[in-house]
Amino acid sequence: MSAPHEDIFVGLGDFAHAGRVFIRLLVASVLGAVVGLERLREHRPAGLRTHMLVALGAAMFTLVPFEHQMSDADLSRVIQGVAAGIGFLGAGTILKLSEEHKITGLTSAASIWMTAAAGMAVGAGWLWPALLGTLLAWIILHLLHRWEHWLGGPGTT
């Protein structure tokens, strides 16, 4: 018979294991914050908290199957579900302003999708691709935005 805490805290394991899980979830949240801060600075509706929660949720959706040692096929279905499901959240950030004949929110939707991918990578233990992807996303969102503005491209007014 197992101890009562083992039934409540399934897979807690030893301190090192719990620390590894905590670090992964914390890193996912921080990476979401990096992208979210940029969106917040741009006064976009999907800002800091949204991106942090997306990254954290995606990390958990990936981490739990890993912790449960699911098969690669089952994990693949989880990843497909998160990737498709996050599209619905992203779609909620896209607005069509009918009087202006203008569509807005595409960049925010893409940043939510990217943040979910980073969270999934962290949840799977692949921190370096998540860090690199988040750095590239920040460069795209922040530095290229300034460059576009300097060039006078669309949406820079």
C-alpha positions as a LaTeX table, in Angstrom:
\begin{tabular}{lrrr}
\hline
Residue & $x$ (\AA) & $y$ (\AA) & $z$ (\AA) \\
\hline
Met1 & 0.00 & 0.00 & 0.00 \\
Ser2 & 1.35 & 3.43 & $-0.91$ \\
Ala3 & 1.68 & 6.36 & 1.45 \\
Pro4 & $-1.20$ & 8.88 & 1.30 \\
His5 & 1.05 & 11.64 & $-0.04$ \\
Glu6 & 2.05 & 9.41 & $-3.00$ \\
Asp7 & $-1.60$ & 9.20 & $-4.09$ \\
Ile8 & $-2.03$ & 12.97 & $-3.84$ \\
Phe9 & 1.33 & 14.02 & $-5.30$ \\
Val10 & 1.76 & 11.51 & $-8.11$ \\
Gly11 & 5.28 & 11.49 & $-9.49$ \\
Leu12 & 6.72 & 13.95 & $-6.97$ \\
Gly13 & 9.79 & 11.77 & $-6.48$ \\
Asp14 & 12.86 & 13.13 & $-4.79$ \\
Phe15 & 13.93 & 16.73 & $-4.26$ \\
Ala16 & 16.06 & 16.81 & $-7.42$ \\
His17 & 13.14 & 15.64 & $-9.54$ \\
Ala18 & 10.74 & 18.16 & $-8.01$ \\
Gly19 & 13.35 & 20.88 & $-8.54$ \\
Arg20 & 13.73 & 19.91 & $-12.21$ \\
Val21 & 9.98 & 20.17 & $-12.76$ \\
Phe22 & 9.84 & 23.50 & $-10.91$ \\
Ile23 & 12.74 & 24.93 & $-12.96$ \\
Arg24 & 11.13 & 23.89 & $-16.25$ \\
Leu25 & 7.82 & 25.51 & $-15.35$ \\
Leu26 & 9.58 & 28.63 & $-14.09$ \\
Val27 & 11.72 & 28.92 & $-17.24$ \\
Ala28 & 8.63 & 28.52 & $-19.43$ \\
Ser29 & 6.92 & 31.33 & $-17.51$ \\
Val30 & 9.96 & 33.59 & $-17.83$ \\
Leu31 & 10.26 & 32.96 & $-21.57$ \\
Gly32 & 6.58 & 33.79 & $-21.95$ \\
Ala33 & 7.23 & 37.00 & $-20.00$ \\
Val34 & 10.01 & 38.01 & $-22.41$ \\
Val35 & 7.62 & 37.92 & $-25.34$ \\
Gly36 & 4.70 & 39.23 & $-23.31$ \\
Leu37 & 6.60 & 42.28 & $-22.11$ \\
Glu38 & 7.24 & 43.30 & $-25.69$ \\
Arg39 & 3.55 & 42.88 & $-26.54$ \\
Leu40 & 2.61 & 44.83 & $-23.39$ \\
Arg41 & 4.99 & 47.62 & $-24.39$ \\
Glu42 & 3.23 & 47.78 & $-27.75$ \\
His43 & $-0.12$ & 48.06 & $-25.90$ \\
Arg44 & $-1.47$ & 44.83 & $-27.38$ \\
Pro45 & $-4.34$ & 42.97 & $-25.67$ \\
Ala46 & $-2.37$ & 39.71 & $-25.48$ \\
Gly47 & 0.38 & 40.94 & $-23.19$ \\
Leu48 & 2.49 & 39.78 & $-20.30$ \\
Arg49 & 0.09 & 37.53 & $-18.38$ \\
Thr50 & $-1.37$ & 35.94 & $-21.50$ \\
His51 & 2.03 & 34.96 & $-22.88$ \\
Met52 & 3.24 & 33.71 & $-19.51$ \\
Leu53 & 0.14 & 31.55 & $-19.08$ \\
Val54 & 0.38 & 30.19 & $-22.63$ \\
Ala55 & 4.02 & 29.19 & $-22.12$ \\
Leu56 & 3.31 & 27.71 & $-18.69$ \\
Gly57 & 0.26 & 25.79 & $-19.91$ \\
Ala58 & 2.09 & 24.43 & $-22.95$ \\
Ala59 & 4.98 & 23.36 & $-20.71$ \\
Met60 & 2.59 & 21.52 & $-18.42$ \\
Phe61 & 0.80 & 19.84 & $-21.32$ \\
Thr62 & 4.19 & 18.56 & $-22.47$ \\
Leu63 & 5.76 & 17.88 & $-19.09$ \\
Val64 & 2.99 & 15.69 & $-17.72$ \\
Pro65 & 3.12 & 13.12 & $-20.56$ \\
Phe66 & 6.93 & 13.05 & $-20.23$ \\
Glu67 & 6.66 & 12.50 & $-16.49$ \\
His68 & 4.12 & 9.75 & $-17.07$ \\
Gln69 & 6.50 & 8.23 & $-19.66$ \\
Met70 & 3.88 & 8.12 & $-22.41$ \\
Ser71 & 4.81 & 6.65 & $-25.75$ \\
Asp72 & 6.17 & 8.89 & $-28.50$ \\
Ala73 & 2.91 & 8.43 & $-30.42$ \\
Asp74 & 0.84 & 9.62 & $-27.45$ \\
Leu75 & 3.18 & 12.55 & $-26.86$ \\
Ser76 & 2.92 & 13.46 & $-30.55$ \\
Arg77 & $-0.87$ & 13.66 & $-30.21$ \\
Val78 & $-0.51$ & 15.93 & $-27.19$ \\
Ile79 & 1.82 & 18.23 & $-29.12$ \\
Gln80 & $-0.55$ & 18.28 & $-32.10$ \\
Gly81 & $-3.46$ & 19.10 & $-29.83$ \\
Val82 & $-1.65$ & 21.98 & $-28.16$ \\
Ala83 & $-0.40$ & 23.36 & $-31.49$ \\
Ala84 & $-3.89$ & 23.26 & $-32.98$ \\
Gly85 & $-5.67$ & 24.40 & $-29.84$ \\
Ile86 & $-3.47$ & 27.42 & $-29.35$ \\
Gly87 & $-4.65$ & 28.58 & $-32.76$ \\
Phe88 & $-8.08$ & 29.25 & $-31.27$ \\
Leu89 & $-6.56$ & 31.51 & $-28.65$ \\
Gly90 & $-4.52$ & 33.25 & $-31.33$ \\
Ala91 & $-7.61$ & 33.65 & $-33.49$ \\
Gly92 & $-9.22$ & 35.56 & $-30.63$ \\
Thr93 & $-6.52$ & 38.22 & $-30.91$ \\
Ile94 & $-7.19$ & 38.81 & $-34.61$ \\
Leu95 & $-9.77$ & 41.47 & $-35.30$ \\
Lys96 & $-11.25$ & 42.67 & $-38.55$ \\
Leu97 & $-12.18$ & 46.30 & $-38.39$ \\
Ser98 & $-14.90$ & 46.39 & $-41.01$ \\
Glu99 & $-15.20$ & 50.15 & $-41.36$ \\
Glu100 & $-11.47$ & 50.50 & $-41.87$ \\
His101 & $-11.11$ & 47.31 & $-43.96$ \\
Lys102 & $-8.17$ & 46.41 & $-41.77$ \\
Ile103 & $-7.13$ & 43.21 & $-40.01$ \\
Thr104 & $-5.12$ & 43.54 & $-36.80$ \\
Gly105 & $-3.64$ & 41.15 & $-34.27$ \\
Leu106 & $-1.76$ & 38.81 & $-36.59$ \\
Thr107 & 1.57 & 39.47 & $-34.89$ \\
Ser108 & 0.06 & 38.91 & $-31.45$ \\
Ala109 & $-1.49$ & 35.65 & $-32.65$ \\
Ala110 & 1.87 & 34.54 & $-34.03$ \\
Ser111 & 3.62 & 35.48 & $-30.80$ \\
Ile112 & 1.12 & 33.42 & $-28.79$ \\
Trp113 & 1.77 & 30.45 & $-31.08$ \\
Met114 & 5.54 & 30.88 & $-30.72$ \\
Thr115 & 5.25 & 31.23 & $-26.94$ \\
Ala116 & 3.34 & 27.95 & $-26.80$ \\
Ala117 & 6.09 & 26.27 & $-28.82$ \\
Ala118 & 8.72 & 27.60 & $-26.43$ \\
Gly119 & 6.71 & 26.35 & $-23.46$ \\
Met120 & 6.37 & 22.92 & $-25.03$ \\
Ala121 & 10.11 & 22.76 & $-25.69$ \\
Val122 & 10.87 & 23.67 & $-22.07$ \\
Gly123 & 8.34 & 21.14 & $-20.82$ \\
Ala124 & 10.10 & 18.48 & $-22.87$ \\
Gly125 & 13.45 & 19.51 & $-21.39$ \\
Trp126 & 14.76 & 21.24 & $-24.51$ \\
Leu127 & 15.65 & 24.54 & $-22.88$ \\
Trp128 & 18.27 & 25.70 & $-25.38$ \\
Pro129 & 15.92 & 25.68 & $-28.42$ \\
Ala130 & 13.29 & 27.47 & $-26.32$ \\
Leu131 & 15.81 & 30.11 & $-25.24$ \\
Leu132 & 17.06 & 30.57 & $-28.79$ \\
Gly133 & 13.52 & 30.69 & $-30.20$ \\
Thr134 & 12.46 & 33.26 & $-27.62$ \\
Leu135 & 15.52 & 35.39 & $-28.35$ \\
Leu136 & 14.74 & 35.29 & $-32.07$ \\
Ala137 & 11.09 & 36.13 & $-31.38$ \\
Trp138 & 12.13 & 39.12 & $-29.30$ \\
Ile139 & 14.46 & 40.27 & $-32.08$ \\
Ile140 & 11.65 & 39.93 & $-34.60$ \\
Leu141 & 9.09 & 41.68 & $-32.41$ \\
His142 & 11.24 & 44.44 & $-30.99$ \\
Leu143 & 14.18 & 45.17 & $-33.25$ \\
Leu144 & 12.51 & 44.46 & $-36.59$ \\
His145 & 9.50 & 46.52 & $-35.51$ \\
Arg146 & 11.82 & 49.49 & $-35.05$ \\
Trp147 & 13.44 & 48.77 & $-38.41$ \\
Glu148 & 10.03 & 48.58 & $-40.12$ \\
His149 & 9.07 & 51.87 & $-38.53$ \\
Trp150 & 12.33 & 53.45 & $-39.71$ \\
Leu151 & 11.69 & 52.17 & $-43.27$ \\
Gly152 & 8.13 & 53.48 & $-43.20$ \\
Gly153 & 6.51 & 50.10 & $-43.83$ \\
Pro154 & 2.81 & 49.29 & $-43.38$ \\
Gly155 & 1.40 & 49.61 & $-39.90$ \\
Thr156 & 4.10 & 52.00 & $-38.74$ \\
Thr157 & 1.95 & 55.05 & $-38.22$ \\
\hline
\end{tabular}
